[in-house]
Amino acid sequence: MSATSLVPSPQPMLGIGLKVFSVVVFVAMQTSLKTLGEEIPAGQLVFFRSFFALVPVAIYLAYLGEIRTALRTDDIGGHFLRGIIGVSSMGLGFFALSRLPYPEWIAISYATPLLTVIFAAFFLKETVRAYRWAAVLIGLCGILVVAVPNFTLGAEAADPDRAYGMLASLGGAGFAAIAMIQVRRLVRKERTPTIVIYFSLTSSLVALSTILFGWVWPSPAQLVALVVAGLCGGVGQLLLTGCYRYADTSTIAPFEYTSMLFAIAIGVQFFGEEIQSTTLVGACIVIGSGIFIIYREHRLGIERRKARRVSSPQG
């Protein structure tokens, strides 16, 4: 029997631990990329992030004896589309990361699950009830609280670099939400290892094409940062995938917001960034709405399970 076919017993603390560890690893990846500033083109960042992520993923699949089966697919076009969307999201996100304070960038990234709810309602025809719509709208107001100061024109004109960074960050969050919709379509007929490995392969190839627009030869220190970012990206993906094997999504998802604590500490300590009050207020609004959506989905899941238990076999 394949190792991945085994369904482990629920172990919430292990699931939470893996989730928090994945957040730490992804923060390390983002920090490595941020140390490069604006010196490395975004497309080159995406290539190294995607290509070297294949190393830990391939090692893990080889350990399970599933590299060959992971490459079997009936929807190569769907994986390629996922790769293009992912490259767009990462490229815009990495461009923004070099131009925005780290906590601000993290706060805007929290728009992704909110936008995913909206896109799922329109494109996948998922049912979204009033409570979730209200939480999404409140969360988007929090995003505006973070974003608007970067576009304010008055006595003191907004910094163009930060304005471009904010636009790119918002665009990256939008593409990330579209990517989630594509993943939801893929998981209906494709296995998780297949989705992970094809994403890294296709995004590496697509990102490699940006060499035509000009890459730079990295210094030894920059090369180390690029490789570390890629390896962290692959390890983080494996940890993130693994955590959902041991605990429910509603248990794990709120711990994503611990990334804001790391972002504030790293932004202040390593990059000398000042934390704006609007960033903190907006982030709190977005996090609050996100946790409410998670809680609401958890309650609805309980109600659906109860309804199935008390209903007759005929429905």
C-alpha positions in Angstrom: 0.0 0.0 0.0 1.3 3.5 -0.9 2.3 5.6 2.1 0.1 8.5 0.9 -2.9 6.2 0.7 -2.8 5.8 4.5 -5.2 8.0 6.4 -3.5 9.0 9.7 -5.6 9.4 12.8 -6.4 13.0 13.8 -3.6 14.6 15.7 -4.5 18.3 16.0 -1.4 19.4 17.9 0.8 17.8 15.3 -1.2 19.5 12.5 -0.9 22.8 14.2 2.8 22.3 14.7 3.4 21.5 11.1 1.3 24.6 10.1 3.3 27.0 12.3 6.5 25.4 11.1 5.4 25.9 7.5 4.7 29.6 8.3 8.2 30.0 9.7 9.8 28.4 6.6 7.7 30.5 4.2 8.7 33.6 6.2 12.4 32.6 5.9 11.8 32.3 2.1 10.3 35.7 1.9 13.0 37.2 4.1 15.7 35.7 1.8 14.0 37.3 -1.2 13.5 40.6 0.5 17.2 40.9 1.3 17.9 41.0 -2.4 15.9 44.3 -2.7 15.3 45.5 -6.3 18.6 44.1 -7.6 17.2 40.8 -9.0 14.3 40.9 -11.6 11.0 39.4 -10.3 11.0 36.8 -13.1 14.4 35.6 -12.0 13.2 35.4 -8.4 10.3 33.3 -9.5 12.5 30.9 -11.4 14.8 30.2 -8.4 11.9 29.9 -6.1 10.2 27.4 -8.3 13.2 25.4 -9.6 14.9 24.8 -6.3 11.6 24.0 -4.7 11.6 20.8 -6.8 14.6 19.5 -4.8 12.8 18.7 -1.5 9.6 17.8 -3.3 11.4 15.3 -5.5 13.3 13.8 -2.5 10.1 13.4 -0.7 8.3 11.7 -3.6 11.3 9.5 -4.2 11.2 8.4 -0.5 7.6 7.5 -1.0 8.4 5.8 -4.3 5.9 8.0 -6.1 7.8 10.2 -8.6 6.6 8.2 -11.6 2.9 8.2 -10.4 3.1 11.9 -9.5 3.8 12.7 -13.2 0.7 10.9 -14.4 -2.0 13.3 -15.4 -5.1 13.6 -17.5 -5.1 17.4 -17.5 -1.7 18.7 -18.6 -3.4 21.9 -19.9 -4.9 22.5 -16.5 -1.5 22.2 -14.8 0.1 24.5 -17.3 -2.7 27.1 -16.7 -2.1 26.8 -12.9 1.6 27.4 -13.6 1.0 30.6 -15.6 -1.4 31.9 -12.9 1.1 31.0 -10.2 4.0 32.7 -12.0 1.9 35.9 -12.4 1.0 35.8 -8.7 4.6 35.2 -7.5 6.1 37.7 -9.9 3.8 40.5 -8.8 4.2 39.5 -5.1 8.0 39.4 -5.2 8.0 42.7 -7.1 5.9 44.2 -4.3 7.9 42.6 -1.5 11.0 44.6 -2.6 9.1 47.9 -2.5 6.8 47.6 0.6 7.4 47.2 4.3 7.2 43.5 5.1 4.2 43.7 7.5 2.3 45.8 4.9 3.0 43.1 2.2 1.8 40.3 4.5 -1.4 42.2 5.4 -2.3 42.6 1.7 -1.6 38.9 1.1 -4.4 38.1 3.5 -6.8 39.4 0.8 -6.3 36.1 -1.1 -8.8 34.0 0.9 -11.3 36.8 0.8 -11.1 37.1 -3.0 -11.2 33.3 -3.3 -14.6 33.3 -1.6 -15.8 35.8 -4.2 -14.3 34.0 -7.2 -15.6 30.6 -6.0 -19.2 32.1 -5.8 -19.0 33.4 -9.3 -16.9 30.8 -11.2 -17.6 27.6 -9.2 -21.1 28.5 -8.3 -20.4 27.8 -4.6 -23.0 28.9 -2.1 -22.0 31.9 -0.1 -24.4 33.0 2.6 -25.0 36.4 4.1 -22.6 36.0 7.0 -19.7 35.1 4.8 -20.5 37.9 2.4 -20.5 40.4 5.3 -17.2 39.0 6.6 -15.6 39.3 3.1 -16.8 42.9 2.7 -15.4 43.8 6.2 -12.1 42.1 5.4 -11.8 44.0 2.1 -12.4 47.3 4.0 -9.4 46.3 6.1 -7.4 45.8 3.0 -8.4 49.4 1.9 -7.2 50.7 5.3 -3.8 49.3 4.6 -3.6 50.2 0.9 -5.2 53.7 0.6 -2.4 55.6 2.5 0.0 54.6 -0.3 -2.1 56.4 -2.9 -2.9 59.5 -0.9 -2.0 62.7 -2.7 -2.0 65.9 -0.7 0.5 68.0 1.1 2.8 65.1 0.9 2.7 63.1 -2.4 2.7 59.3 -2.1 5.9 57.5 -2.8 5.6 56.2 -6.4 7.6 53.0 -5.6 5.3 52.1 -2.7 2.2 52.9 -4.8 3.5 50.5 -7.6 4.4 48.0 -5.0 0.9 48.2 -3.5 -0.8 47.8 -6.9 1.5 44.8 -7.6 0.7 43.3 -4.2 -3.1 43.6 -4.8 -2.7 42.1 -8.2 -0.6 39.2 -6.8 -3.3 38.5 -4.2 -5.9 38.5 -7.0 -3.9 36.0 -9.1 -3.3 33.9 -6.0 -7.1 33.7 -5.5 -7.6 32.6 -9.1 -4.9 30.0 -8.6 -6.8 28.6 -5.7 -9.9 28.3 -7.9 -7.8 26.4 -10.5 -6.4 24.1 -7.7 -10.0 23.4 -6.6 -10.8 22.3 -10.1 -7.7 20.2 -10.4 -8.2 18.3 -7.0 -11.4 16.9 -8.3 -9.5 14.6 -10.6 -5.7 15.0 -9.8 -3.7 13.9 -6.8 -2.0 16.4 -4.5 1.6 15.3 -5.3 0.8 15.6 -9.1 -0.5 19.2 -8.6 2.6 20.2 -6.5 5.2 18.8 -8.9 3.6 20.0 -12.1 3.2 23.5 -10.5 6.9 23.7 -9.8 7.8 22.3 -13.2 5.6 24.6 -15.2 6.3 27.7 -13.2 10.0 27.1 -13.6 9.7 26.9 -17.4 7.4 29.9 -17.6 9.7 31.9 -15.3 12.7 30.9 -17.3 11.3 32.6 -20.4 11.7 35.9 -18.6 15.4 35.7 -19.1 14.6 37.4 -22.5 13.7 40.5 -20.5 17.1 40.7 -18.8 18.4 38.8 -15.8 21.4 39.7 -13.7 24.4 37.6 -12.7 24.0 37.1 -9.0 26.8 37.5 -6.5 27.7 34.5 -4.3 25.7 36.0 -1.5 22.7 36.7 -3.8 22.9 33.1 -5.2 22.8 31.7 -1.7 19.7 33.8 -0.9 18.0 32.6 -4.1 18.7 28.9 -3.5 17.7 29.1 0.1 14.4 30.8 -1.0 13.7 28.0 -3.4 14.5 25.2 -0.9 12.4 26.9 1.7 9.5 27.2 -0.7 9.6 23.4 -1.4 9.9 22.4 2.2 7.1 24.9 3.2 4.9 23.4 0.6 5.4 19.9 1.9 4.8 21.0 5.5 1.7 22.8 4.4 0.4 19.8 2.6 1.2 17.5 5.5 -0.5 19.6 8.2 -3.9 19.0 6.7 -3.4 15.2 7.1 -3.6 15.5 10.8 -6.2 18.2 11.6 -9.2 20.0 10.1 -8.8 23.1 8.0 -10.8 25.1 10.5 -8.3 24.1 13.3 -5.2 24.9 11.3 -6.1 27.9 9.1 -6.1 30.6 11.9 -2.4 29.9 12.5 -1.6 31.4 9.1 -2.0 34.8 10.8 1.1 34.2 13.0 3.0 35.3 9.9 2.1 38.9 10.8 3.9 38.6 14.1 7.0 37.3 12.3 6.7 40.0 9.7 6.6 42.8 12.3 9.6 41.4 14.2 11.7 40.9 11.0 10.7 44.2 9.4 11.7 46.2 12.5 14.8 44.1 13.4 16.4 43.4 10.1 15.0 46.0 7.7 14.5 49.0 10.0 10.9 49.4 8.9 8.4 51.6 10.7 5.1 49.9 11.3 2.2 52.2 10.3 -0.9 52.3 12.5 -3.1 51.9 9.4 -1.2 48.6 8.7 -1.9 47.2 12.1 -5.6 48.4 12.1 -6.2 47.0 8.6 -4.5 43.7 9.4 -6.6 43.3 12.6 -9.8 43.9 10.5 -8.7 41.4 7.8 -7.6 38.8 10.4 -10.8 39.1 12.3 -13.0 38.7 9.2 -10.8 35.7 8.1 -11.2 33.9 11.5 -15.0 34.6 11.4 -15.2 32.9 7.9 -13.2 29.9 9.2 -15.4 29.7 12.3 -18.6 30.0 10.2 -17.4 27.2 7.8 -16.6 25.0 10.8 -20.1 25.5 12.2 -21.7 24.8 8.9 -19.6 21.6 8.5 -20.8 20.4 11.9 -24.4 21.1 10.9 -24.1 19.3 7.6 -22.6 16.3 9.3 -25.4 16.2 11.9 -28.0 16.5 9.0 -26.4 13.5 7.2 -26.5 11.4 10.4 -30.2 12.0 11.1 -31.4 11.7 7.5 -32.7 8.5 6.1 -30.7 6.6 3.4 -33.2 7.9 0.9 -32.3 11.4 1.7 
